[in-house]
Amino acid sequence: MKEIILFEPPEILVVTLEGVLKAEEVRKMFQKWATFVDPSKRVKVLVDFTTLKEIPPDTREALKEGGRKFQMSKVASFGASTKLRVLAGLVLKMIPQVDKSAFFKTEAEARAWLAEE
C-alpha cells in the first residue's frame, strides 16, 4: 500500500490510499496522522479510494482500532468501488468517534459535503 497524507488547515486531513491495504501499514498510517492533527481535536477526513484495490479482513480491524484514536466530525470518501464502499462503510460504522460519513463519486462532491455545516 502507498498512502499520501496531507493536512489542509484548519481541519481537513486528506488521505489517498493506493493498492492493497495491509494491517501493519495502516497502523503506521495512523501514527503519521498524529503528526498532522492532535487526536483529541475534531477533524474532517477526505479519503481518496480511486486507486485502492482491496481491504483484507485483518486490515479492517486495524482501521477500526486506529480510527478510534481520532475524533472525526466527518469522513467523506470518493472513488470507491461498490465492494470497497460496503467494506469501508462497515468499518466506519464500528468507529464511534466518526460523527458522519458519506461516499461520493467525485472529489468535488466530497469536498462540498465536508464544507457544509
Secondary structure, DSSP 8 states (H G I E B T S, - for coil): -EEEEEEETTTEEEEEEEEE--HHHHHHHHHHHHHHS-TTSEEEEEEEEEEEEE--HHHHHHHHHHHTTSEEEEEEEES--HHHHHHHHHHHHT-TTEEEEEEESSHHHHHHHHH--
